């Protein structure tokens, strides 16, 4: 269940963007996270969870491969897919 995310161009009318500021100092004080609306705390949490997931799945695959089960990766994907389906309900 792998998908491809299609890329697209986001067009910004720079003139209209600048109209939201009254003073030049406001523009100069902008940070990249203000422009992109990124929650860095949430991003850090997701990164930690992703690394934990990677570690857990890598360990499980290695253990299954030691037991010479040929489809360890497939079984693991099916397991997590089932967990996702239960969570959606």
DOKETI-879218 format. One record per atom (N, C-alpha, C): x, y, z; chain; residue in three letters; residue number from 1; atom name. Coordinates in steps of 0.1 Angstrom, whole numbers. Example, Ala and Ser with C-alpha at 12.3 -4.5 7.8 and 13.67 -1.06 7.14 Angstrom:
2
{{132, -57, 78}, A, ALA, 1, N};
{{123, -45, 78}, A, ALA, 1, CA};
{{132, -33, 78}, A, ALA, 1, C};
{{128, -22, 71}, A, SER, 2, N};
{{137, -11, 71}, A, SER, 2, CA};
{{129, 0, 79}, A, SER, 2, C};
END
This chain:
89
{{8, -12, 0}, A, UNK, 1, N};
{{0, 0, 0}, A, UNK, 1, CA};
{{9, 12, 0}, A, UNK, 1, C};
{{16, 14, -11}, A, UNK, 2, N};
{{25, 26, -12}, A, UNK, 2, CA};
{{19, 35, -23}, A, UNK, 2, C};
{{19, 48, -20}, A, UNK, 3, N};
{{13, 57, -29}, A, UNK, 3, CA};
{{24, 68, -32}, A, UNK, 3, C};
{{21, 75, -43}, A, UNK, 4, N};
{{30, 85, -47}, A, UNK, 4, CA};
{{23, 99, -45}, A, UNK, 4, C};
{{30, 108, -39}, A, UNK, 5, N};
{{24, 121, -37}, A, UNK, 5, CA};
{{28, 130, -49}, A, UNK, 5, C};
{{18, 135, -55}, A, UNK, 6, N};
{{21, 143, -67}, A, UNK, 6, CA};
{{25, 157, -63}, A, UNK, 6, C};
{{35, 162, -69}, A, UNK, 7, N};
{{40, 176, -66}, A, UNK, 7, CA};
{{31, 186, -73}, A, UNK, 7, C};
{{31, 198, -67}, A, UNK, 8, N};
{{23, 209, -73}, A, UNK, 8, CA};
{{30, 222, -70}, A, UNK, 8, C};
{{28, 232, -77}, A, UNK, 9, N};
{{33, 245, -75}, A, UNK, 9, CA};
{{23, 254, -67}, A, UNK, 9, C};
{{28, 260, -57}, A, UNK, 10, N};
{{20, 269, -49}, A, UNK, 10, CA};
{{23, 283, -54}, A, UNK, 10, C};
{{14, 290, -59}, A, UNK, 11, N};
{{16, 303, -64}, A, UNK, 11, CA};
{{11, 313, -54}, A, UNK, 11, C};
{{20, 322, -50}, A, UNK, 12, N};
{{17, 333, -41}, A, UNK, 12, CA};
{{19, 346, -47}, A, UNK, 12, C};
{{8, 354, -46}, A, UNK, 13, N};
{{9, 368, -51}, A, UNK, 13, CA};
{{17, 376, -40}, A, UNK, 13, C};
{{29, 379, -43}, A, UNK, 14, N};
{{38, 386, -34}, A, UNK, 14, CA};
{{32, 399, -29}, A, UNK, 14, C};
{{26, 406, -39}, A, UNK, 15, N};
{{21, 420, -36}, A, UNK, 15, CA};
{{10, 418, -25}, A, UNK, 15, C};
{{0, 409, -27}, A, UNK, 16, N};
{{-10, 407, -18}, A, UNK, 16, CA};
{{-5, 402, -4}, A, UNK, 16, C};
{{5, 394, -5}, A, UNK, 17, N};
{{11, 389, 8}, A, UNK, 17, CA};
{{17, 400, 16}, A, UNK, 17, C};
{{23, 410, 10}, A, UNK, 18, N};
{{29, 421, 17}, A, UNK, 18, CA};
{{18, 431, 22}, A, UNK, 18, C};
{{6, 431, 17}, A, UNK, 19, N};
{{-4, 440, 21}, A, UNK, 19, CA};
{{-9, 437, 36}, A, UNK, 19, C};
{{-6, 425, 41}, A, UNK, 20, N};
{{-10, 422, 54}, A, UNK, 20, CA};
{{-1, 428, 65}, A, UNK, 20, C};
{{10, 434, 61}, A, UNK, 21, N};
{{19, 441, 70}, A, UNK, 21, CA};
{{18, 456, 69}, A, UNK, 21, C};
{{18, 463, 80}, A, UNK, 22, N};
{{17, 477, 80}, A, UNK, 22, CA};
{{31, 484, 80}, A, UNK, 22, C};
{{41, 477, 86}, A, UNK, 23, N};
{{54, 484, 87}, A, UNK, 23, CA};
{{65, 474, 82}, A, UNK, 23, C};
{{75, 480, 77}, A, UNK, 24, N};
{{86, 472, 71}, A, UNK, 24, CA};
{{93, 463, 82}, A, UNK, 24, C};
{{93, 468, 94}, A, UNK, 25, N};
{{99, 460, 105}, A, UNK, 25, CA};
{{91, 447, 107}, A, UNK, 25, C};
{{78, 447, 105}, A, UNK, 26, N};
{{71, 434, 106}, A, UNK, 26, CA};
{{75, 424, 96}, A, UNK, 26, C};
{{79, 428, 84}, A, UNK, 27, N};
{{83, 419, 74}, A, UNK, 27, CA};
{{97, 414, 77}, A, UNK, 27, C};
{{106, 423, 82}, A, UNK, 28, N};
{{119, 419, 86}, A, UNK, 28, CA};
{{119, 409, 98}, A, UNK, 28, C};
{{109, 410, 106}, A, UNK, 29, N};
{{109, 401, 118}, A, UNK, 29, CA};
{{103, 387, 115}, A, UNK, 29, C};
{{99, 385, 103}, A, UNK, 30, N};
{{93, 372, 99}, A, UNK, 30, CA};
{{103, 361, 100}, A, UNK, 30, C};
{{99, 350, 106}, A, UNK, 31, N};
{{107, 338, 106}, A, UNK, 31, CA};
{{101, 328, 96}, A, UNK, 31, C};
{{110, 318, 92}, A, UNK, 32, N};
{{105, 309, 82}, A, UNK, 32, CA};
{{93, 300, 87}, A, UNK, 32, C};
{{93, 297, 100}, A, UNK, 33, N};
{{82, 290, 105}, A, UNK, 33, CA};
{{69, 298, 105}, A, UNK, 33, C};
{{70, 311, 106}, A, UNK, 34, N};
{{58, 319, 104}, A, UNK, 34, CA};
{{52, 318, 90}, A, UNK, 34, C};
{{61, 318, 80}, A, UNK, 35, N};
{{56, 317, 67}, A, UNK, 35, CA};
{{51, 303, 63}, A, UNK, 35, C};
{{57, 293, 69}, A, UNK, 36, N};
{{53, 279, 65}, A, UNK, 36, CA};
{{43, 273, 75}, A, UNK, 36, C};
{{40, 280, 86}, A, UNK, 37, N};
{{31, 275, 96}, A, UNK, 37, CA};
{{34, 261, 100}, A, UNK, 37, C};
{{46, 259, 105}, A, UNK, 38, N};
{{51, 246, 110}, A, UNK, 38, CA};
{{52, 246, 125}, A, UNK, 38, C};
{{46, 236, 131}, A, UNK, 39, N};
{{46, 234, 145}, A, UNK, 39, CA};
{{59, 225, 148}, A, UNK, 39, C};
{{70, 231, 152}, A, UNK, 40, N};
{{82, 224, 154}, A, UNK, 40, CA};
{{82, 214, 165}, A, UNK, 40, C};
{{74, 217, 176}, A, UNK, 41, N};
{{72, 208, 187}, A, UNK, 41, CA};
{{65, 195, 182}, A, UNK, 41, C};
{{55, 197, 175}, A, UNK, 42, N};
{{48, 185, 169}, A, UNK, 42, CA};
{{57, 177, 160}, A, UNK, 42, C};
{{64, 184, 152}, A, UNK, 43, N};
{{74, 178, 143}, A, UNK, 43, CA};
{{84, 169, 150}, A, UNK, 43, C};
{{89, 175, 161}, A, UNK, 44, N};
{{99, 167, 170}, A, UNK, 44, CA};
{{92, 155, 175}, A, UNK, 44, C};
{{80, 156, 180}, A, UNK, 45, N};
{{73, 144, 186}, A, UNK, 45, CA};
{{71, 134, 175}, A, UNK, 45, C};
{{67, 138, 163}, A, UNK, 46, N};
{{65, 128, 152}, A, UNK, 46, CA};
{{78, 121, 148}, A, UNK, 46, C};
{{89, 129, 149}, A, UNK, 47, N};
{{102, 123, 145}, A, UNK, 47, CA};
{{106, 113, 156}, A, UNK, 47, C};
{{104, 115, 168}, A, UNK, 48, N};
{{107, 106, 179}, A, UNK, 48, CA};
{{99, 93, 177}, A, UNK, 48, C};
{{86, 95, 174}, A, UNK, 49, N};
{{77, 83, 172}, A, UNK, 49, CA};
{{81, 75, 160}, A, UNK, 49, C};
{{85, 82, 149}, A, UNK, 50, N};
{{89, 75, 137}, A, UNK, 50, CA};
{{102, 67, 140}, A, UNK, 50, C};
{{111, 73, 147}, A, UNK, 51, N};
{{123, 65, 150}, A, UNK, 51, CA};
{{121, 53, 159}, A, UNK, 51, C};
{{111, 54, 168}, A, UNK, 52, N};
{{107, 43, 177}, A, UNK, 52, CA};
{{101, 32, 168}, A, UNK, 52, C};
{{93, 36, 158}, A, UNK, 53, N};
{{86, 27, 149}, A, UNK, 53, CA};
{{96, 20, 141}, A, UNK, 53, C};
{{106, 27, 136}, A, UNK, 54, N};
{{116, 21, 127}, A, UNK, 54, CA};
{{124, 11, 135}, A, UNK, 54, C};
{{128, 15, 147}, A, UNK, 55, N};
{{136, 6, 156}, A, UNK, 55, CA};
{{128, -7, 159}, A, UNK, 55, C};
{{115, -5, 162}, A, UNK, 56, N};
{{107, -17, 165}, A, UNK, 56, CA};
{{105, -26, 153}, A, UNK, 56, C};
{{102, -20, 142}, A, UNK, 57, N};
{{100, -29, 130}, A, UNK, 57, CA};
{{112, -35, 126}, A, UNK, 57, C};
{{123, -28, 127}, A, UNK, 58, N};
{{136, -34, 123}, A, UNK, 58, CA};
{{139, -46, 131}, A, UNK, 58, C};
{{137, -45, 144}, A, UNK, 59, N};
{{140, -56, 154}, A, UNK, 59, CA};
{{131, -68, 150}, A, UNK, 59, C};
{{118, -65, 148}, A, UNK, 60, N};
{{109, -76, 145}, A, UNK, 60, CA};
{{112, -83, 132}, A, UNK, 60, C};
{{116, -76, 122}, A, UNK, 61, N};
{{120, -82, 110}, A, UNK, 61, CA};
{{132, -91, 111}, A, UNK, 61, C};
{{142, -86, 119}, A, UNK, 62, N};
{{154, -93, 121}, A, UNK, 62, CA};
{{151, -106, 129}, A, UNK, 62, C};
{{142, -105, 139}, A, UNK, 63, N};
{{139, -117, 146}, A, UNK, 63, CA};
{{131, -127, 138}, A, UNK, 63, C};
{{122, -123, 129}, A, UNK, 64, N};
{{115, -132, 121}, A, UNK, 64, CA};
{{124, -138, 110}, A, UNK, 64, C};
{{134, -130, 105}, A, UNK, 65, N};
{{144, -136, 96}, A, UNK, 65, CA};
{{152, -146, 102}, A, UNK, 65, C};
{{156, -145, 115}, A, UNK, 66, N};
{{164, -155, 122}, A, UNK, 66, CA};
{{156, -168, 123}, A, UNK, 66, C};
{{143, -166, 124}, A, UNK, 67, N};
{{134, -178, 125}, A, UNK, 67, CA};
{{131, -184, 111}, A, UNK, 67, C};
{{138, -178, 101}, A, UNK, 68, N};
{{137, -182, 87}, A, UNK, 68, CA};
{{123, -181, 82}, A, UNK, 68, C};
{{116, -171, 86}, A, UNK, 69, N};
{{102, -169, 80}, A, UNK, 69, CA};
{{104, -159, 68}, A, UNK, 69, C};
{{101, -164, 56}, A, UNK, 70, N};
{{104, -157, 44}, A, UNK, 70, CA};
{{97, -144, 42}, A, UNK, 70, C};
{{85, -143, 47}, A, UNK, 71, N};
{{76, -131, 45}, A, UNK, 71, CA};
{{75, -122, 57}, A, UNK, 71, C};
{{86, -120, 64}, A, UNK, 72, N};
{{86, -112, 77}, A, UNK, 72, CA};
{{81, -98, 74}, A, UNK, 72, C};
{{86, -92, 64}, A, UNK, 73, N};
{{82, -78, 61}, A, UNK, 73, CA};
{{67, -77, 57}, A, UNK, 73, C};
{{63, -87, 49}, A, UNK, 74, N};
{{49, -87, 45}, A, UNK, 74, CA};
{{39, -89, 58}, A, UNK, 74, C};
{{43, -98, 66}, A, UNK, 75, N};
{{35, -100, 78}, A, UNK, 75, CA};
{{35, -88, 87}, A, UNK, 75, C};
{{46, -81, 88}, A, UNK, 76, N};
{{47, -69, 96}, A, UNK, 76, CA};
{{38, -58, 91}, A, UNK, 76, C};
{{38, -56, 78}, A, UNK, 77, N};
{{29, -46, 71}, A, UNK, 77, CA};
{{15, -50, 73}, A, UNK, 77, C};
{{11, -62, 72}, A, UNK, 78, N};
{{-3, -67, 74}, A, UNK, 78, CA};
{{-7, -64, 89}, A, UNK, 78, C};
{{2, -67, 98}, A, UNK, 79, N};
{{-1, -65, 113}, A, UNK, 79, CA};
{{-4, -50, 115}, A, UNK, 79, C};
{{5, -41, 110}, A, UNK, 80, N};
{{2, -26, 112}, A, UNK, 80, CA};
{{-10, -21, 104}, A, UNK, 80, C};
{{-13, -27, 93}, A, UNK, 81, N};
{{-25, -24, 86}, A, UNK, 81, CA};
{{-37, -27, 94}, A, UNK, 81, C};
{{-37, -39, 100}, A, UNK, 82, N};
{{-48, -43, 108}, A, UNK, 82, CA};
{{-50, -33, 120}, A, UNK, 82, C};
{{-39, -29, 126}, A, UNK, 83, N};
{{-39, -20, 137}, A, UNK, 83, CA};
{{-45, -6, 133}, A, UNK, 83, C};
{{-42, -2, 121}, A, UNK, 84, N};
{{-47, 11, 116}, A, UNK, 84, CA};
{{-62, 10, 113}, A, UNK, 84, C};
{{-66, -2, 108}, A, UNK, 85, N};
{{-81, -4, 106}, A, UNK, 85, CA};
{{-89, -4, 119}, A, UNK, 85, C};
{{-83, -10, 129}, A, UNK, 86, N};
{{-90, -10, 142}, A, UNK, 86, CA};
{{-91, 4, 148}, A, UNK, 86, C};
{{-80, 11, 146}, A, UNK, 87, N};
{{-80, 25, 152}, A, UNK, 87, CA};
{{-90, 34, 145}, A, UNK, 87, C};
{{-92, 32, 132}, A, UNK, 88, N};
{{-101, 40, 124}, A, UNK, 88, CA};
{{-116, 38, 129}, A, UNK, 88, C};
{{-119, 26, 134}, A, UNK, 89, N};
{{-132, 23, 138}, A, UNK, 89, CA};
{{-135, 31, 151}, A, UNK, 89, C};
END
